[in-house]
Each structure stands twice: as structure tokens, then as C-alpha cells.
Amino acid sequence: MGGALLSGWVAGGLDPSAVIVIDPAPSSNSQAMLAKVGLTPRAEPPSDAEAGVLAIAVKPQAIKNLLPSLRGLVGPETLVVSIAAGTSLQTLIAGIGANAVVRAMPNTPAQVGKGITILAAAQGVSDQQRELAAQLMEAVGSVEWIEDEGLMDAATAISGSGPAYVFLLAECLADAGVEAGLSPELSRRLADATVIGAGALLDASDTAPAGLRANVTSPGGVTAAAIEVLTAQVGLLQLIRRAVEAAKKRAEELG
């Protein structure tokens, strides 16, 4: 995700020479991506730099041990933006010694500029810094602010984890096609194209999802037979609610 953000910022005009990337164990993909914009990751933070914006893009399990090592980069005007899931503003402020901290939860469609990011700001974040945080995340998609940080875990369970639910749907459609007699290759192409096309239609339409579903569901028809199964007493709605609740609970545990 850090690579997707950096790519979006550079594409938007950010000078790579103004960026310092800290990654003690960069993957080969990460190194290749950075090399394209002329950057080489550093194993440790520099001792003589004060960041204007400090973006923290690490797994939440690693962040508590990482934060103290970044204190030297924080100055009076530094804006800290963290995308570590489940890591509270209080934890970030205490660990890094900064007051201007924003939590951000982007999702993986950010890699193609179609992400959505949920933002929550600490009280020490100025209006100008809020605007800057939004501009940074808009480089990879749209943004939504929440004023109650307590809603971040629920938002993470919807948009942060949500792409995985959609990918699983594509997998299940393809598997069901094979069970119905299609070849794996054809079924995969049909399932992927259907999910992609449905998403594009949803994006382009002013009609709510329920209306789009109704438009393709003729009473007594083929689609109606499938929707009846999916909306049964123990159907897709109940499964999604349980999945979201499990994701929310895990985000709370990580915090």
C-alpha cells in the first residue's frame, strides 16, 4: 500500500528527491518500484532530517516497536499519516511524540487509482493539515472523513477488507461455473468480467445497488431463482454481516 501511495504521489507531481523511504527489508517488487522513480530505501531513519509529512505504512503488528525510532523525524509542523490498521490515534501520538496525527485506512484498489480512504484526525491537526492529508490520499482515489475515531474499525471492516470479499465472490462464481459444466478458464473469465463490469456500472450509475439488482431480476426469471437462494434466512446478507463483525472485532483486538 505504501508503494501504491508513493506511485500516486509521484504521478501527481511530487518530486522524488523530496522523499525518503525507510524500509529495512524491502521486497524485490518494492525495490523495483522505487528504482523506477530513482529512489533507494534506507534501512534506518536519517538522524539529520525533519519530515514535513511522515507516512507510516507498516503492518499493525510492527508499529509499536517502530514508532520510537521515528521520533527524530518529527518536528513542530510535522504531519503524521498512519495506515496501520487498528492502531489508535492515542497509540500513535504516545509512540511518536507528535500531536498532528491522522489515521488513514485506504484499500487495495488504490493500486489502480480507484481506492477509498477513511480518515480520522487527532485534535492537534490543523485545518490546513487536514486538507493536506486529504490531498495525499486523493492521489489514489476518494476520501471520507469520520469525526468519531471509534467508527474506524467498522469502516475498516467494510472498505479496508471489502475488496477481499469481492475477490472471494469472483472465486466462488468461477468455482460454481465449473460445477455447472464450464471449463475453468472460461468460467474464470466470465466471473472476473462480470464482477468488473458490475462494479463499473455501479460507479457510472446514479441508481442504488438495490435498484440495479432489481433491474436485472425479472419476476419468476433465472436471476430471481438465484436471488431467492442468496436472500434466504441464512443467506448472503447474514454471512456478510458476520464477516464484517469478525473483521471489526479483529481490528479492535489489534488496537
N, C-alpha and C positions, 0 to 999 in steps of 0.2 A: 504494500500500500504506500509506503514511503517513496518507492520508486515511481509509482503512478502519479503521486502528488508532484514530485520533482519534475517529471516529464511535462506535466500540465503547466507548471510554473515557467519552465524554460520555453515551452511553446508559446506561452503568453507574453514573453518578452523579458523574463528575468535573466540577468547576466550571470552565467555560471561562475564567473570569477568572484561573485559576491557570496558564494555558497561554500560552506564547509560541511562535508559529510563525515560523520563518525560512525564507523562500523568495524568492530574488532574481528568479525568473522564473516566477511561478505561472501555471498554465493557467487558462482561464476556468472549467473544471469545478472546479478546486481553489478558486478564489476564491468560487464559488457555494456550495460545500460549507462553507467556513469562514464565510461570511456567515450561513448558517443557524444557526450557534451563536454568532454575534456576535464572530467573530474576523477580524482583518485581518493578513495575512502581512507580516513585516518583511523588508527587503532585506538587512539585516546584523544580527548578534547585538548585543544591548544591552551596554553597557560597565559597567553597574552591577547585574548580576544574577548570582546563583549558583544553578545548577539543582539541584533535588532529584533529578530524573531527566532525563537528556538522551537523547532518542531520535533516532537518526540514520537517516533513511530517504531514501537517495540511491542513484543508480546507482554501482556499484563503480568505474567509470572516473573518477568525480569526487571520490572520497573523500579521496585522499591530499592534494590541494590544499586540501580543505575543512577537514580536522582542525585545523591550526594556528589557524585563525580562531575555533575554538570553545573554545580553551584558557581564555579568560577566564570561561567559564560553569562551569568545573569547580572544585569545592571539595573539601574533605577527605571529605565524606559523599556526593558526587555518584555516582549510579549511571548508567553509560553503557550504553545498549542500542542495538546496531547491527544493522540488517537488510541491510547491504550485502553482496551475495553475494561469496564468495571473499576477503574482507578479514579477515586473521587477527587474533587477539587481540593478538599481538605488534605488528602494524602499528597497531592502534587505540591501544594503550597508549602506544607511542612517539610517535604523531602528536598525541594529545590531552592527554597528561600526566595520565592518570587510571589508578588501579590497579583500581577496581571496574568492570570491563567485562564485558558479556555479549553474545555473538553470538547473534542470533536469525534463523531462516530460516522465516518464515511463507509460506503460499501464497495464491493469489488467492481461494479460497473464503472467506477471512477477510472479504471484502466482504459476505458474507451470513451471517457468524457461524458458518461451517462449516469454518474453516481448521484446519490443524495446524501447529504451530511447533516446530522443533527448536532447543534452547537449549544453549549451551556457555559456561561461566563461567571467567574468569581466577581465579588463586589469591587475588587480593585481594578477591574478592566474598564478603561475609559470608552466613551462613545467612539472615538477615533480608532481605538484598538479593536473594538467590536467590528467596525467597518472593515478594518484590515483583515481580521480573521475570516470574515465572510468572503472577502475578495479572494483570499488564498484558496478557500475551499470551493469557490465557484469556478475555479480553473478546471475542475474535474466534474462539474455537474451543478445541481441546485443545492440550496441550503435551507434549513429550517431551524429557528431558534426556539428553545424551551427555557422558560424562566425558572421552572422548578426542576432542579437537578435530579430530584427523586424519580422523574419520568424517564431519565436516560436509559435505565435498564430495560424498560418496556419498549422504548424506541429502538434500542439495540436489537431486541428480540424480533422486531418487525423488519426494519430496513437493513440493519447490520448483518443479521443472519439470513434475512429473507431470500437473497439470491440463491443460497444453497437449497432452499425449499423449492424454488422454481427449477433449478437444475435437477433435483430429485424427481420432480414431476415429468421432466423430459425423459429421464431414465425410465420411469415407470411406464410412460406412454410407449416408449420403444420396446420395452420388455413385453408389454401387453400385445403389441403388434406382432411380435414373433410368435406368441402363444396363439394368436388368431390366424397364423399361417404365412405372414410376410417374412421375407428374408431379413436377417439382422441389419444388413446395410441399408435396404430400402426403408425399413421401419425406423431406423435411427434418423435418416434424412427427413422422413415425414414428421417425426416427432420434433426434431430441432427446428425445422422450418415453421411448424405450427406454433411453437412457443415464441419464436422470434416475431412471426407475423402478428400474433395476437398482442404481443407487447407493443409493437409499432402502431397497431390500430388503437389500442388503449391510449397511447401517447398522443395520437393525432386527433382523437375524438373528444368532444365535449360531453359525451354520454357517459354516465357512471357505469362501472363494471356490471352491476346488476342489469342495467338496460342493454348493454352489449350482449350479455348472456341470453337475455330474453329474445333479442333479435335473431339469434341463431337457433333458438329452441322452439320449433314448431310443435304445437299441442299434438300428442299422440305419435310424434315422429321419432326418428332414430336418435337424435340428440336428447330428446326428452326421456327416452328409456335409460340413457346413461346418467343424466342428471338426477333421475329418481334414485338411482343407487348411491350417487355421491352425496345426496342430501338426506339420506336415510337417518334414522335415530342415532346410529353410530356411524356417521359418515365423515366426509371431508372437513366440515366445519368443526366438529368435535375434535378431530385429530389435529387440526391446525391450532385450535385453542390450547390443546395440551402441549403441543410443540412450542408455542410461544411462551407458555407458562414455564416450561422446562428451561428454555433459553434465558428468560428473565431471572429465574431462580439462580442459574449458574452465574450470570453476570453479577448478581448480588453477592454470591459467595466469593467471587474473585475480588470484589471490592472490600 
